[in-house]
Protein backbone atom coordinates (compact mmCIF):
# COMPACT_ATOMS: atom_id res chain seq x y z
CA UNK A 1 0.00 0.00 0.00
CA UNK A 2 1.39 3.40 -0.90
CA UNK A 3 2.21 5.97 1.76
CA UNK A 4 -0.54 8.29 0.44
CA UNK A 5 -3.17 5.58 0.87
CA UNK A 6 -2.04 4.90 4.44
CA UNK A 7 -2.45 8.59 5.32
CA UNK A 8 -5.92 8.74 3.74
CA UNK A 9 -7.05 5.69 5.69
CA UNK A 10 -5.86 7.25 8.93
CA UNK A 11 -7.53 10.57 8.18
CA UNK A 12 -10.78 8.83 7.26
CA UNK A 13 -10.75 6.87 10.53
CA UNK A 14 -10.11 10.04 12.49
CA UNK A 15 -12.77 12.10 10.73
CA UNK A 16 -15.35 9.34 11.05
CA UNK A 17 -14.66 8.71 14.73
CA UNK A 18 -14.17 12.18 16.08
CA UNK A 19 -16.54 14.17 13.94
CA UNK A 20 -13.94 16.85 13.38
CA UNK A 21 -16.28 19.74 14.01
CA UNK A 22 -17.43 18.13 17.23
CA UNK A 23 -13.88 17.91 18.54
CA UNK A 24 -13.26 21.59 17.88
CA UNK A 25 -16.52 22.76 19.34
CA UNK A 26 -16.68 20.17 22.12
CA UNK A 27 -16.59 22.80 24.82
CA UNK A 28 -19.54 24.67 23.33
CA UNK A 29 -21.51 21.77 21.91
CA UNK A 30 -21.03 19.20 24.65
CA UNK A 31 -19.16 15.89 24.69
CA UNK A 32 -17.99 14.32 21.46
CA UNK A 33 -17.53 10.65 20.73
CA UNK A 34 -13.91 9.92 19.95
CA UNK A 35 -12.68 6.71 18.37
CA UNK A 36 -9.13 6.51 17.08
CA UNK A 37 -7.64 3.37 15.64
CA UNK A 38 -4.18 2.16 16.57
CA UNK A 39 -1.33 3.56 14.50
CA UNK A 40 -0.82 1.56 11.30
CA UNK A 41 2.96 1.44 11.40
CA UNK A 42 4.85 0.03 14.35
CA UNK A 43 6.14 2.92 16.43
CA UNK A 44 3.91 5.49 14.71
CA UNK A 45 2.31 7.94 17.07
CA UNK A 46 -0.89 9.95 16.96
CA UNK A 47 -0.68 13.31 18.67
CA UNK A 48 -3.52 15.72 19.28
CA UNK A 49 -2.28 19.30 19.65
CA UNK A 50 -4.73 21.66 21.21
CA UNK A 51 -4.54 25.32 22.05
CA UNK A 52 -4.47 25.97 25.80
CA UNK A 53 -7.07 28.74 25.28
CA UNK A 54 -9.54 26.21 23.87
CA UNK A 55 -11.08 24.08 26.61
CA UNK A 56 -10.82 20.35 25.91
CA UNK A 57 -13.37 18.43 27.99
CA UNK A 58 -11.79 15.85 30.28
CA UNK A 59 -13.91 13.01 28.86
CA UNK A 60 -12.76 13.82 25.30
CA UNK A 61 -9.10 13.88 26.38
CA UNK A 62 -9.56 10.60 28.26
CA UNK A 63 -11.11 8.90 25.21
CA UNK A 64 -8.33 10.13 22.96
CA UNK A 65 -5.68 8.80 25.32
CA UNK A 66 -7.52 5.50 25.80
CA UNK A 67 -7.39 5.03 22.02
CA UNK A 68 -3.63 5.55 21.87
CA UNK A 69 -3.42 9.25 21.12
CA UNK A 70 -1.16 11.56 23.07
CA UNK A 71 -2.79 14.90 23.91
CA UNK A 72 -0.36 17.83 24.06
CA UNK A 73 -1.50 21.30 25.00
CA UNK A 74 0.14 24.11 23.05
CA UNK A 75 1.32 26.98 25.19
CA UNK A 76 2.33 30.46 24.13
CA UNK A 77 5.27 29.29 21.99
CA UNK A 78 4.69 26.31 19.65
CA UNK A 79 8.24 26.59 18.28
CA UNK A 80 9.78 26.20 21.72
CA UNK A 81 7.54 23.17 22.41
CA UNK A 82 8.53 21.65 19.05
CA UNK A 83 12.24 22.00 19.81
CA UNK A 84 12.13 20.58 23.36
CA UNK A 85 12.37 17.00 24.56
CA UNK A 86 8.57 16.91 24.91
CA UNK A 87 8.31 17.84 21.25
CA UNK A 88 10.55 14.97 20.12
CA UNK A 89 7.48 12.90 19.20
CA UNK A 90 6.19 15.83 17.12
CA UNK A 91 9.35 15.88 15.02
CA UNK A 92 9.24 12.19 14.08
CA UNK A 93 8.34 11.77 10.40
CA UNK A 94 5.80 9.00 11.06
CA UNK A 95 3.85 10.91 13.75
CA UNK A 96 0.34 11.95 12.72
CA UNK A 97 -0.57 15.37 14.05
CA UNK A 98 -4.18 16.35 14.58
CA UNK A 99 -4.92 19.81 15.88
CA UNK A 100 -7.57 21.98 17.44
CA UNK A 101 -5.93 25.38 17.45
CA UNK A 102 -6.16 28.96 16.34
CA UNK A 103 -5.00 29.87 12.83
CA UNK A 104 -1.69 31.41 13.93
CA UNK A 105 -0.60 28.28 15.84
CA UNK A 106 -1.64 26.08 12.93
CA UNK A 107 0.54 28.09 10.54
CA UNK A 108 3.55 27.71 12.83
CA UNK A 109 3.07 23.96 13.34
CA UNK A 110 2.45 23.46 9.62
CA UNK A 111 5.78 25.13 8.83
CA UNK A 112 7.64 23.09 11.43
CA UNK A 113 6.11 19.85 10.16
CA UNK A 114 7.13 20.73 6.60
CA UNK A 115 10.74 20.53 7.77
CA UNK A 116 10.23 16.76 8.14
CA UNK A 117 8.35 16.56 4.82
CA UNK A 118 4.91 16.26 6.37
CA UNK A 119 2.13 18.39 4.97
CA UNK A 120 -1.43 19.35 5.75
CA UNK A 121 -3.93 16.74 4.63
CA UNK A 122 -6.99 18.46 6.08
CA UNK A 123 -7.84 21.86 7.50
CA UNK A 124 -11.20 23.27 8.47
CA UNK A 125 -12.25 26.58 9.97
CA UNK A 126 -15.14 26.63 12.43
CA UNK A 127 -16.46 30.20 12.18
CA UNK A 128 -18.79 29.94 15.17
CA UNK A 129 -15.85 29.35 17.53
CA UNK A 130 -12.92 30.67 15.47
CA UNK A 131 -11.01 27.40 15.87
CA UNK A 132 -9.29 25.37 13.19
CA UNK A 133 -9.07 21.61 13.05
CA UNK A 134 -6.38 20.04 10.93
CA UNK A 135 -4.38 16.94 10.11
CA UNK A 136 -0.71 16.86 9.22
CA UNK A 137 0.82 13.57 8.18
FENPENOR-V535999 format. One record per backbone hydrogen bond with DSSP energy under -0.5 kcal/mol. NH is the residue of the N-H (numbers start at 0). CO is the residue of the C=O. E is the energy in kcal/mol with one decimal. If there is no record, write none. Layout:
{{NH & CO & E} {NH & CO & E}}
This chain:
{{5 & 1 & -1.8} {6 & 2 & -2.0} {7 & 3 & -2.1} {8 & 4 & -2.3} {9 & 5 & -1.8} {10 & 6 & -2.6} {11 & 7 & -2.9} {12 & 8 & -2.1} {13 & 9 & -2.3} {14 & 10 & -3.2} {15 & 11 & -2.6} {16 & 12 & -2.1} {17 & 13 & -3.0} {18 & 13 & -0.5} {18 & 14 & -1.4} {21 & 18 & -2.1} {22 & 18 & -1.4} {23 & 19 & -1.6} {24 & 20 & -2.3} {25 & 22 & -0.7} {28 & 24 & -3.6} {29 & 25 & -1.6} {33 & 31 & -0.5} {43 & 40 & -2.2} {45 & 67 & -0.5} {46 & 95 & -2.9} {47 & 69 & -2.8} {48 & 46 & -0.6} {48 & 97 & -3.2} {49 & 47 & -0.5} {49 & 71 & -2.2} {50 & 99 & -2.3} {51 & 73 & -1.6} {53 & 50 & -1.9} {54 & 52 & -0.7} {56 & 54 & -0.6} {60 & 56 & -2.2} {61 & 57 & -2.5} {62 & 58 & -2.0} {63 & 59 & -2.4} {64 & 60 & -2.4} {65 & 61 & -2.4} {66 & 62 & -1.4} {67 & 64 & -1.7} {68 & 63 & -2.4} {69 & 45 & -2.6} {70 & 68 & -0.6} {71 & 47 & -3.0} {71 & 69 & -0.6} {73 & 49 & -3.1} {73 & 71 & -0.5} {80 & 76 & -1.9} {81 & 77 & -2.5} {82 & 78 & -1.9} {83 & 79 & -0.8} {83 & 80 & -0.9} {86 & 80 & -0.6} {87 & 84 & -1.4} {88 & 85 & -0.7} {89 & 86 & -0.5} {90 & 86 & -1.4} {91 & 87 & -0.7} {94 & 91 & -1.6} {95 & 44 & -2.9} {96 & 135 & -2.9} {97 & 46 & -2.9} {97 & 95 & -0.6} {98 & 133 & -2.4} {99 & 48 & -2.5} {100 & 131 & -2.1} {105 & 101 & -2.1} {106 & 102 & -2.4} {107 & 103 & -1.7} {108 & 104 & -2.6} {109 & 105 & -2.9} {110 & 106 & -1.9} {111 & 107 & -2.2} {112 & 108 & -2.8} {113 & 109 & -1.7} {114 & 110 & -0.7} {114 & 111 & -0.8} {115 & 112 & -1.5} {116 & 113 & -1.8} {117 & 112 & -1.9} {120 & 134 & -3.1} {121 & 134 & -1.4} {123 & 132 & -2.5} {125 & 130 & -2.8} {126 & 124 & -0.7} {128 & 125 & -1.3} {129 & 125 & -2.9} {130 & 125 & -0.7} {131 & 100 & -3.1} {132 & 123 & -2.5} {133 & 98 & -1.6} {134 & 121 & -2.4} {135 & 96 & -3.0} {136 & 118 & -1.8}}
